Amino acid sequence: MSAATHEHTYNAPRAVDRVQSVALAVGVAALLLALALSFVSPGGFPVAFWRPYLVAFVFWTGVAVGSIPLMMLHHLTGGGWGVVLRRIFEAATRTLPLLAVMFLPVAVAVVTRTLYPWTFPELAHEHVVEHKKFFLNVPFFLGRTVFYFAVWFALSRPLNRWSLAQDDEPDPRVRRRLRERMQSVSGPGIVLFGLTVSFAAVDWLMSLEPEWYSTIFGLLIMAGFGLSAFAFAIVCAVWLSRRNEELAAVYQPRWFHDHGKLLLAFIMLWAYFMFSQYLIIWAGNLPEEIPWYLRRLRGGWQYVALAIVLLHFSLPFVLLLSRDLKRTARLLGAVAVLVIVMRVVDLFWTVAPSALAADTTSAPATTYGAGAVLSYAMSFIAPVGLGGIWVWYFARELKKRPLLPLGDEGLEAALEQPHGHHH
């Protein structure tokens, strides 16, 4: 580590190994449980399994892909808040190959025509589906997803490579050149992220109800991805700061204060998009748009919507206004965990009611009784399942590099212990 600007190497603590093995065991167990439940749920396997799996897949993809623009934002703007989180973002983006594999079950659902209504033979001649056939067809759908992953991989791969090269580079001029290179990728990269995630949101989520459309939906999912990724990075930073003294000196209260402010900004951005979509569609009251909300504000779903308003926005918003809370790692971590849980609930609320629209048999079992409890429980077991496997892979990547970018110009300033009035 010739360029180490500090006598420490900042390697991942031993406890990461424990997390890895526990995460994998829990993940595999939860995934098997979700699979088993799908056999006894209404609709049976595989139909009952696809939606919970989609919730899980989109959530964890959001954590990894949402880390790309956050990493780029830091390359463009600098600041100590990003120096201490950068390696967490980088490790999250290196899980993309795993997520590409995790997409395979969704691909199977599309090919077997058992998840998206626009693939159902009986709906193929409906006016709306026929009208969108040039966009919503199996080969083009799968091809687009391959393209999204290729773009995300092409953006995150060089940033990861140059960041590591900076660590081992003794010459400050070469380090600066590497930084400039990372900046030159980051500007256009954020734009590409926006375009690919918008289209992915339309493909993976909006097309569950092909007759419905919302022009702000891509932005909403984009804000959700960024929020998931940032909340996850905060949870990692809080956990690491409590492992040993060396790391506690890195993840300082002033950086947590900045993280809390940024988390608040992301929550407000997400809420703004969420409310805008609702307001415009509700006020417009058009027959092709309004059923989407009617399905999600009746039959018990209104309570889920209320929980999202209170726990995804109101409570974190009020809590994050407190300076003391933002500077206290344990409390900030608790708010970030709440946000992560509510991101899953929000995706569940977006995905699960689409079954009511797609249900051509109109069997009431899909909405009421023990069957409903089972199928809805799966939407929370599946994210734990995929999440366990994802966290295992993430921890493996995190251990490969020092937890701080040792060649970053801002490292010295980020590690300085604030004096006097800063405290």
N, C-alpha and C positions, 0 to 999 in steps of 0.2 A: 504494500500500500504506500508507494512512494509519495503520493500526493496527499496522504492523510494530513489534514491540517490540525489534527488533534492526536494526542497520544493514544486515544481509545480506537478500537476497530468497530465498535457498535454492531456486533453480531447478534443475531436473534437469540433470545434466552432459551435455556433448556425446556422451559414450560411449553414452548411451541410444539415440541415433539409429542407431548402428552395430548395437546389439543388435537393434533393431527390424527392420532390413533383413535381417540374418543369420537371425533367428528366422523371418521370413516365408518366406525361401527354403528353409530346412531343413524347415519345417513342410509346405509344399506338396510338396516332394520326397518326404518320408516318407509323406505321405498317398497320393500317387500310387503309391509303392512298395507300401504295404499293399494298395491296390486291385488292383495288378497281381498280387501274390502270391495274393490271394483267388481269382483265376481258376484257379490251378494247385493250390490246396489241396483236401483232401478236402471234398466238399460243394459246392465251386465257388462262384462268385459268384451271388447275394449272400449265401447262407447262411454261408459261411466268413468273411465280412467283418463280420457283425453283432456277434458277441461281442467281438472286439478293439476294435471301434468303441465298444461300450457301456462297456468298461473305460476307454477314453480319455475318453469323454463324462462318466462319473460322476466320474472323478478331477478333471478340470478344473472341473466344476461344484462339486465339493467345495471347491476352492481359493477360488472366488468366493463361494459361499454361506457357507462356513465363516468368511469374513472378516466377515460381518454381525454374528454374536453377539460376536466379539472386539472389533469397533468399539463395539458397545453396552456391552460389559463395561467398556470404558475410559470411556465417557460416564458410566456409573453410579458407577464407583469412583475415577476419576482415576488419577494416577501417571505418572511420567516415562516408564516403559516403553512406555506407549500413545501418549504425545505424539509420540515419534519414529517410531512405526509407523503412526500413524493415516492418513496420506495413502497409504500402501501399501495398507492395508485398503480405503480408499475407492476407490482406482483399481481394485482387484480386483472390488469390487462393481459398478462401472460397466461391467464386461464382460458383465453378464447379458443384454443384448440379443443379443450374439454367441452366447452359450450357448443362448439360445432358438432361434436359427437352427440351431445344431449339433444340436439335438434332432430336427430334421426327418428325418434318416436313420433314427432310432429309430422315429419315427412311421410312416415308410414300411415298416419291418420289421413293425410291428404290423398295419398295414392289409393288407399282402401276406401276412400270416400265415406268416412265415418265421423268426421268432426265438423268441417265447414259446410254450411248449407249449399253454397254455390257448387259444391262437388256432388251433391245428391242427384241421382238420375231423375227423381220425381220432380225436382225443382228446376231442372235444366231449361225448361221452356217458359218459366215465369218471365214476365216482361223485364223486370229489373235485372235478373240474373243474366238473361240473354243479352241485354243492353251492355253489361259490363264484361262480357265474355272475353273480349280482346285483352283485358287486364287480369281477370280472375279465371285463369285456367291452370291446370296442374303443372305443366312443364315450365311456364313463365313464372309461376309462383315459386317453385323450387329453385329455378335459375336466379331469381332476384335474391333469395336468401343466401345462396352461394356468393353472390356479388357483395351483399352487405358484409358478410364475414371476411371476404377478401379485402374489402376496403378497410375494415376495422383492424385487420391483421397488418395490412400495409402501413397504416398510420402508427400503430403502437410498436411494431417491431423495431424500426430504426431509432425511435425515441428511447426504447429500452437499451438498444445496443450502444448508442452514443453516451447515454447516461453512465453506463458501466465503464466505457472507455475513459470518461472523465476521471473516474476514481483512480485509475492506474497511470494517469498522465502527469509526469513531473513538470512539463513545460506549461506555464500559465497562458502563453499565447495560444497553444494548441487547445487548451481547455476552453479558452474564450471562443475559439473558432467552432468548437463542438457546440457550445451554447448557442452561437448564432445559427448554426445548422438546425438545432432543435427549434429555435424560434421561427425559422423560415418554413418548417413543416407545420408548426402549430397554427399559424394564421389560417391558411387554406384548410387545414385539418378540422378546425372547429366548424367551418362551413359544411365540409363533407360529412361530418358527424351529424349535423342537423338534417341534411338531406336524407341520409341513409336511415336514421332513426325514424324520421317522419314516415318514410315508405314502409319500414318494418312495422310500425304501429298500425298502419292501414292494413297491411297483409295479415299480420299475426292476430290482431285484436279486432279491428273495425270490420273485417270481412266475415266475422262470426255472424253478423247480421247484415247481409249484403245490400238490403234495401235502405239501410241507414248510412248517413254520412255526416261528418262534421269537419269543417276546414281547420279548426283549432286543435283537433285531436292529436296530431303529430307533435305539436308544441307541448301539449299536456303530458304525453308520454315521455317526451324529451326531458321536461322538468322533473318528472318522476324518476327517470334514470339518474339524473344528476343528484337528486335528493337521496335516492337509495345509496348511491356510491359514496356520497359525502358522509351520510350517517354511519355507514359501515366503516369508513376510514376513521371516524371519530371513536367508534367502539374499539377498533384495533389500537388506536393511540392511547386511549384510556387504559385498556388492558395492559399494554406494554409498559406504560408509565408506572404501573403498580407492581411490576415484576422485580425491578432492582433499582439501586440508587443511581447508577449510571444513566439509565433511561429516564428516571424521574427528572434528571437535570436537563434532558433534551425536551421532553414534553412539559413545558413550563406553563404556569397559569396564564401568562400573557398570550401564549399561542392558543390555548384552549378558549380564551376570551375571543380571539379572532375567529376560531372555528365555530363558536357559538353564534357569532354575528353572521357568518356566512350561511350557517344552517338555517337561521331565521330568515335570511334573504331567500334561500331556496324554497322554504316552506311558503313564504308569501307569494313567490312567483308561481308555484304549483297551484296555490289557492286562487290566485288571480285568473289563471287559465281555466281552472275547474269552474269557477263561478261565471266567467264570461260565456263558456259553452252552455251552461245551464240557462243563464239569463236570455241569451239570444234564441235558443231553441224553444224555451218555454214561452217567451214573448211572441215568437214567430208562429208557434202553434200549427206547424204544417203536418199534414197526415203522414208523410214519409219520415219525419224526424221525431215527432213527439212520442210515438210508441216506445222508443228506446228508454226514455225517462219514465214513462208510465209503468213499464215492466220493473223498473228499479225503485219505484216509489209506492208500490202496492204489495200486498201479500206478504208482509213481513220485511220486505227489502228496505222499506222506509226507515226501519230501526238501524239497519246497517249503514244507510246513508247518514243518519243522524250521528252514529258513532264516528263516521269518517269526518264529519264537520267538527265534532267536539274534540276528538282525540288525534286527528291528523292535522288539524289547523288550530282550533281555539286554545287547547291546553298547551301544546308546545309553544305557540305564539306568546301566550301570557308568561310562561315559565322563562322563555329565552329573553324576555325583556330585562330580567334580573342580571345585573353585573356579577353579583356574587355567585349565582348559580353557574354562569358561563365560565367563571374562573375556578370552579370546583370540579375537578375531573370526574369524580364519582357521580355527581348530579347531572353533569352534561352527558355523560355516558348513558345514564338512565333515560334521559330525553331522547337520545339517539336510538336507543333500543326500542322505545315507544314508536318512534317514526318508522323504523324498519318493520315492526309488526303491522303498523297501519298501512304501510305500502303494500304489504301482502293482502290486507283486508280490502284495500282500494282495488287491487287487481282482481280479487275474488268477486267484488261487487260489479266490476266491469265485465268479467268473463261468464260467471255462473248463470245469471239470468238470461243469457243468450240461448240457453237450452229451452226456455219457454217459447222463444220465437221459432226455434228450429224443430220443435217437437211436433212432427206431423201426425203422430199417433194420438196426440192430446191426452195421454195417460196422466191422470191426476197424481200418480205416484211420484212423478218427478218433482212435485212441489211440496207435498205434505207428508207427515208421518215419519216413521222410523227410517224409511228409505231416503227421505230428504236429509235427515240428520247425518246418515252415513255418507251420502254423496257430498254434502257440504263439509263434513269433517275431513274428507280426503283432500279438499282444497287447502287444508292447513298441514296435513301430514306430508303431502307430496313436496311442498317447499322445504320442509325439514329434511326429507329424504335427499332431494337434489342438493340442498344446501350443505348437508353433511359431507357429501362427496366433493362438492365445490370447495368448501373450507379446507378439506384435506389437501386438495391440489394447490389451493392458494397458499397454505402454510408451507408446503413443500417449496413453492417459488420464493416465498418471503425469506426462507432460510438461506437461499443461495447467495444472497448479497448482503453487505452491511445495511443496517436499517436507516442509515443516513447517506446522502450523496456526498461522499468524502471529497469529491473534486469540485463541488459547487462553490462559487464565489461567495454566496450568501451564508455559508455554513458558520463561519466565525461569528458573524453578527447574530445568527439564530441561537448559538450556544451560549452567548454571553449571559451571565446572570445579571438581571436588572438590579439597579441599586436605588436607594432612597425612595423618591416619590412614585416610582413605578410599582412598588409593592402594594 
